Amino acid sequence: MFKIKQLICACIIISHFFSFSAYAAQNPGLGISVAEEHGGTLKGNEFVSGASRGQVLMRINLWGAMNKSGVHHIPTRTDLVTLFSFAGGPMHDADLSDIMIKRKMNDKEESIAVDMNDIIASKKPSPMLEPNDIIVVPASKPLVSNNVILGVTLLSGILSIVIASIVVHDRVRYQK
């Protein structure tokens, strides 16, 4: 009987460890250094891509679920697909059907909705970018929110402490 209780306790403790590890992997601010993920060096979020000597570059702001989001200095006459390639492609949770290009033309703001899936399927051409465009690539909504994961992690921690105390209490009581 004691072996079964030990096995149950070990399973609970191990599941608690894995649930916290999964939560920490989704939240880099929990002791995982961003500098460590990039070989110990931080270069900021400003990139120069596709430039050759003497070429005129334009500034583009790329926000959201991209591998290299930030300010990109890219050649004029660059389209959205090429920018995505310069930026290392979208992250796994990027919502490619809801991309927004914010553009200011003649003191008027314009929003251009882009479905990258249509571009990939060759249904539409990749839009050309203009200087100072802001490209927003949203992340898709997860099935389970981070708050739920945190709640389950805390609950499993409390449950493992309660079960461990019951096992220790039973062990002490049976030894008397």
N, C-alpha and C positions, 0 to 999 in steps of 0.2 A: 504493500500500500504506500509505503514511504517513497519507493522508487517512482511510482506513478505521480505523486505530488511533486517530486523533484523534476520530473520530466515536464509536467505542466508549468511549473515555475520557470524552467529554462526556456520553454517555448514562448511564454509571455514576455520574458526579458528580451529574448532575441527579436520578437515581433516589435517590441517597443523601440529597440535600437534601429531596426530597418525603417519603421515609420518616421522616426526623427531624421534618419539619413535622407529619406526621400523628401521630406519637408525642407531640410537644409540645402539639398541640391537645387530646389526650385527658388530658394531665397539666398543669393550669394552674400547678403549682408550678415549672415549668421556665422561669422568667423572664417569664411572662405575668402581669402584675399583675391581681389581682381588682379592684382599684380602677379600673384602666383599662377593664375590661369594663363597669363601672357608671358611666361618665361621670366618673370621678375621685373619686367620693364613696362612702364606706362608711357604711352606716346600721345595720350589725349585722343580726342575724337575729331581730328581734322586730317583729311587725306588729300593727296594729290594723285590723280589717276590718269593714265593714258596720255601723259604729257611727253612731248618731245621738245628739244631745244627750240626756243623761239615761238612755240605755239601759244595762241591766246587761250586762256582758260576762263571758265565762268564758275561762279560759286553757286552751289546747290545745297540745300539743307535736306537731309534724309533722316526722318524720324521713325521710330517704331521698331517693329519686329524684323530687323535686318541684322546680319552678322557684323556689319561695320556701319552702324548708324552714326550720324554726325554731319559735319561740314565737309563737303567734297568739292574739290577744285578739279573740274573736268573740262575736256576740250569743248569748244562751241560745236554745235551740230551733233550733240550726243543725244541719243534717244533713251527712253526709260529702261529698256531691256539691257542696254550697255551699262547704264548706271548701276543696275542691279548686279551685273557681273563684276563691275569695279568694286562694289560693296560686299562681295563674297556671297551674294545670293540671300534669299530670305531665310529667316529662322524657321524651324519646324512648325511653329505655331502661328505663322503669319497668315492672315486672312487675305489671300491674293485677289479675292473678288470684290474687295472694298477699298481699293487704294485711292487716295485723294491727292491731286496736285493743286496746290494753292499758288496762284500766280497774280502778281500785281501788274496791270497794264494801264497806263494813262490814268493814274490815281484811282483806278477801279480794281477791286479784288474779284478774281474769278476762281471758281472751284471746278476742277475737271475730275469727274469720277472715272476710274479706270478699273476694268476687270482683267487682270493679268492672265486669267485662264483663257479669255477670248484671244488674247495676243499669242499665247502659247499654241492655241489650236488654229492659228492663222486666220481667225475670223475678222480680226481688226489689226491695223498696223500699230507698231509701238510709237507712242507720241514723242515728238521732239521736245526737248527741255529748253527752257529759257533761263537767262541769268536770274539768280535769287529765287528760283522756284522752291517751294517747300513741298516735299513728298512725304505723305503720312501713310505708313503701312501698319494697320492695326493688327493686334494679335487676336486670334480667335478666342472666344470665351471657353475656359476649361469646363469640363463636366463637373468637377469638384473644385470648389474655391479653396484658396489658401486658408481661409478661416476654418473651414470644415476640417482640413488636414491638421491644423493646429489643435482644434478641439479634440480630434481623435487621438492625436499624440499625447495631449495632456491627460485625457481619460485613460489611455492605456498605461501611462506612467502611474497614475493614481491606483488603477486596478492592480498593476503588478506589485505595488507596495503593499496594498491590502492583502493580496493573496500570499505574498512572501511572509507577512506578519502572521497570517493564520497558520501557515506551514511551520513557522518557527514556534509559535505558541503550542501547536499540537505536538511538535517534536519535544519540547521542554516538558509538557504535561505527561507524555508517554514514558519519559525517562525517569520520572519520579516514582 
